[in-house]
Structures are given as structure tokens and as C-alpha cells.
């Protein structure tokens, strides 16, 4: 093991074990034939913009997002209901689900990006035409509230989906580079934090693991427990992130994952970022303590502090693809190409 002094001390601060692990999921390797890969996105392709969850609070933002995606070299088609409103939602459930279903059915649409997340995608899961999606596979990219669509579509169809930026995200150099590398390069991507990032990196349990990447927003994922829209977790590498949650709520949600038997099935774990996740009161456990309590006992390679979540510079990660992680370096290396 080649540990830096900083990484070593942080591992000790979280109670890191002394022996690095090397875990590979047999299940993830056996299930490769059930995957459905979307086609690689090309310059000049047409991106469908939809609003499966919340509205944008400022109407002019819609035009700005259309221009941003156009400036990336794509044509843009908006769902007919994308700018509607129904309370805080972008139209009634049936209208939002219709836009999603029609974007998949439309042969002229090459990939789909929601304008934003917010809340509401869970409400339309029973209206999603999963059979049509499997027959017309294409890339769906998003995060936060879009987690429910990413995970349910992968679970129901085997289609690889992508945890990455939504329309209102900061399409800066780093985010665009990761987006293109994952969806347009036709290569096996590797993800490493920016050297100058302010994200605090901590090893929970040192080692390497190989399994299928599955994950997203922790709050949304937890809200799906008990439904039949979740995948097989056996041998998966779970990545999660969140925003605006007090630490005790993160504790509660990880407890829910444990009690539902999910954590014990994992071969690796990544906690991305938790933006504005404060202790709440002085007697609360810290986030590091909560992660140690729930994750270190699993004995699988794991770490905290990856460029995943409600941050300006974000990775675009494929859900369902086999990857190898190194918890000491924070690297994620795809073992297969996520597109065809």
C-alpha cells in the first residue's frame, strides 16, 4: 500500500483498518449480458429537454438552458409540457410522464436531459412506459430528484443511465469534460477529483473493489425503499450524495438502507458530497462518525469526498456499469464502455 501521510492520518481518524481490501463482485460480472447500453452521443445530436419534477422558479432560465445545451453543439427539442406548472411541479403527473415516455419513443431524440431536479419524479414512476424505454434505449442524464428515474429505469430495463448534470447545472469546463468523456468518447473513463478541489477526502476503509456502480441522491433513494423500482444490490458499489440535510437525517437514512438489507450486499461504497449538511446541534454526531458507524463495519473499500452531488464541478457516472474503485486514491475506473 502506498499511502500519503494525509490519507493515512485521515484513515486513522475514521478508524481505518490496517489491511487494504481487494473485492470483486461475481454477481456484477455474471449479469453483464442483461445490460442495455445506449448509443454514444455525437456532436450535432438532438437532446430532449423535459421537466419530470419541479418547475424552474425563473421562467427565463428555460431559454438560458436551451442556449447552453445548444452551445455544446447539440440540437434541442423541448417536451411540450416542460414549461407548464402545477404548484411547484412542472405540470400534472400525467403530463410530465408523457414527455418522458414520448422522448424515448421519438427516434429523432438521441439523449434526454431534465431541465432540473427538485421533487416530483417519484410521483410518475407508475406512469413510466418501461417496455417502450427498453425498446428505444437512449441516454438519460441527471441527478438529485432524477435519481428515481435513473435507478428505476436501470432496474426495470437494464438500460444504463447516467448520474450527471441537469440543464440548470454549471456546465463549466470540468463538468462538460466529464460529460463528454463518459457519453461521447466511446472509452472506459476514469474519474479523479480535481487536484485543487476543496472537497474533503477521507478514507473509510482502504482497498479496491470491483462491482456495478449504482447510486444517486440518498434522500430520493431512501424514499424508494419498499417499492419494486430498485435493482439487485448484490455486489454493487453504492455511491450517494445529498444536500441540505442535517447529519442525524443522514444517519437515519443510512440506517434505513441497513435495515432493508442493502448495505450488507455491497462490495464498495462512495459518499460524494453533502452540501450544507450541518450537525444541527452541538451534541450531534459528525458526518464522519455516522459514516464510520454504518460503513466501516461492512468491511468493504469505501471513502468520503468524491465529486458527486450538488456541486459546480461534477462527474458523469454510468449507473449499472462495472467499475473498479480505489478508496485510498478516490479513483473510479470503468471496466467497460457505457455506450455502444
VENNORBEL-V509080 format. One record per residue. N is the residue number from 1. PSI is psi as a letter, one per 30 degrees, with the letter a starting at -180 (* if undefined). OMEGA is omega as a letter, one per 30 degrees, with the letter a starting at -180 (* if undefined). Layout:
BEGIN
<<N | PSI | OMEGA> <N | PSI | OMEGA>>
END
This chain:
BEGIN
<<1 | k | l> <2 | i | a> <3 | k | l> <4 | l | l> <5 | e | a> <6 | e | a> <7 | e | a> <8 | e | a> <9 | e | l> <10 | e | l> <11 | e | l> <12 | e | a> <13 | f | l> <14 | g | l> <15 | h | a> <16 | k | l> <17 | l | a> <18 | f | a> <19 | k | l> <20 | k | a> <21 | l | l> <22 | j | a> <23 | k | l> <24 | k | a> <25 | j | l> <26 | e | a> <27 | e | a> <28 | e | l> <29 | e | a> <30 | f | a> <31 | g | a> <32 | e | a> <33 | f | a> <34 | f | a> <35 | k | l> <36 | j | a> <37 | k | l> <38 | l | l> <39 | l | l> <40 | k | l> <41 | k | a> <42 | l | l> <43 | k | a> <44 | f | l> <45 | l | a> <46 | k | l> <47 | k | l> <48 | k | l> <49 | k | a> <50 | l | l> <51 | i | a> <52 | f | a> <53 | c | a> <54 | l | l> <55 | l | l> <56 | k | a> <57 | f | l> <58 | j | a> <59 | e | a> <60 | f | l> <61 | f | l> <62 | e | a> <63 | e | l> <64 | e | a> <65 | e | l> <66 | e | a> <67 | e | l> <68 | e | a> <69 | e | l> <70 | e | a> <71 | f | l> <72 | f | l> <73 | g | a> <74 | l | l> <75 | l | a> <76 | k | l> <77 | k | l> <78 | k | l> <79 | k | a> <80 | f | a> <81 | g | a> <82 | f | a> <83 | g | l> <84 | l | l> <85 | k | l> <86 | i | a> <87 | b | l> <88 | f | a> <89 | l | l> <90 | i | a> <91 | l | l> <92 | l | a> <93 | e | a> <94 | e | a> <95 | e | a> <96 | e | l> <97 | e | l> <98 | e | l> <99 | e | l> <100 | e | a> <101 | e | a> <102 | e | l> <103 | e | l> <104 | e | a> <105 | f | a> <106 | j | a> <107 | f | a> <108 | f | l> <109 | k | a> <110 | f | l> <111 | l | a> <112 | k | l> <113 | k | l> <114 | k | l> <115 | e | a> <116 | l | l> <117 | c | l> <118 | c | l> <119 | k | l> <120 | f | a> <121 | e | l> <122 | e | a> <123 | f | a> <124 | g | a> <125 | e | a> <126 | f | l> <127 | f | a> <128 | k | l> <129 | i | a> <130 | e | l> <131 | e | l> <132 | e | l> <133 | e | l> <134 | e | l> <135 | f | a> <136 | i | a> <137 | k | l> <138 | l | a> <139 | k | l> <140 | k | a> <141 | k | l> <142 | a | l> <143 | a | a> <144 | b | a> <145 | f | a> <146 | f | l> <147 | e | a> <148 | e | l> <149 | e | a> <150 | e | a> <151 | e | a> <152 | e | l> <153 | e | l> <154 | e | a> <155 | e | a> <156 | f | a> <157 | f | a> <158 | g | a> <159 | k | l> <160 | k | l> <161 | l | a> <162 | k | l> <163 | j | a> <164 | a | a> <165 | l | l> <166 | l | a> <167 | e | a> <168 | g | l> <169 | l | l> <170 | j | a> <171 | i | l> <172 | a | a> <173 | e | a> <174 | e | a> <175 | e | l> <176 | e | l> <177 | e | l> <178 | e | l> <179 | e | a> <180 | e | a> <181 | e | a> <182 | e | a> <183 | f | a> <184 | f | a> <185 | f | a> <186 | g | a> <187 | l | l> <188 | j | a> <189 | l | l> <190 | k | a> <191 | k | l> <192 | k | l> <193 | k | l> <194 | k | a> <195 | e | a> <196 | g | a> <197 | k | l> <198 | g | a> <199 | k | a> <200 | k | a> <201 | k | l> <202 | k | l> <203 | k | l> <204 | e | l> <205 | k | a> <206 | l | l> <207 | a | l> <208 | l | l> <209 | k | l> <210 | k | l> <211 | a | a> <212 | k | l> <213 | k | l> <214 | k | l> <215 | a | a> <216 | b | a> <217 | k | a> <218 | e | a> <219 | e | a> <220 | e | l> <221 | e | a> <222 | e | l> <223 | f | a> <224 | f | a> <225 | k | a> <226 | f | l> <227 | l | l> <228 | g | a> <229 | g | a> <230 | l | a> <231 | l | l> <232 | k | a> <233 | f | a> <234 | j | l> <235 | g | a> <236 | l | l> <237 | j | a> <238 | k | l> <239 | k | a> <240 | l | l> <241 | l | l> <242 | l | a> <243 | k | l> <244 | g | l> <245 | k | l> <246 | l | a> <247 | e | a> <248 | f | l> <249 | e | l> <250 | e | l> <251 | e | a> <252 | e | a> <253 | e | l> <254 | e | l> <255 | e | l> <256 | e | l> <257 | e | l> <258 | e | a> <259 | f | l> <260 | g | l> <261 | g | a> <262 | e | a> <263 | e | a> <264 | f | a> <265 | f | a> <266 | l | l> <267 | f | l> <268 | l | a> <269 | k | l> <270 | k | l> <271 | j | a> <272 | c | l> <273 | l | l> <274 | i | a> <275 | k | l> <276 | h | l> <277 | i | a> <278 | l | a> <279 | f | l> <280 | e | l> <281 | l | a> <282 | f | a> <283 | f | a> <284 | l | l> <285 | l | l> <286 | l | l> <287 | e | l> <288 | e | l> <289 | e | l> <290 | e | l> <291 | e | l> <292 | e | a> <293 | e | a> <294 | e | a> <295 | e | a> <296 | e | a> <297 | f | l> <298 | f | a> <299 | h | l> <300 | l | l> <301 | k | a> <302 | l | l> <303 | l | l> <304 | k | l> <305 | i | l> <306 | l | a> <307 | i | a> <308 | k | l> <309 | a | a> <310 | i | a> <311 | l | a> <312 | e | a> <313 | j | a> <314 | k | l> <315 | l | l> <316 | j | a> <317 | k | l> <318 | k | l> <319 | k | l> <320 | f | a> <321 | k | l> <322 | k | a> <323 | l | l> <324 | k | l> <325 | k | l> <326 | j | a> <327 | f | l> <328 | f | l> <329 | f | a> <330 | g | a> <331 | k | l> <332 | j | a> <333 | j | l> <334 | k | l> <335 | f | l> <336 | l | l> <337 | k | a> <338 | f | a> <339 | l | l> <340 | * | *>>
END
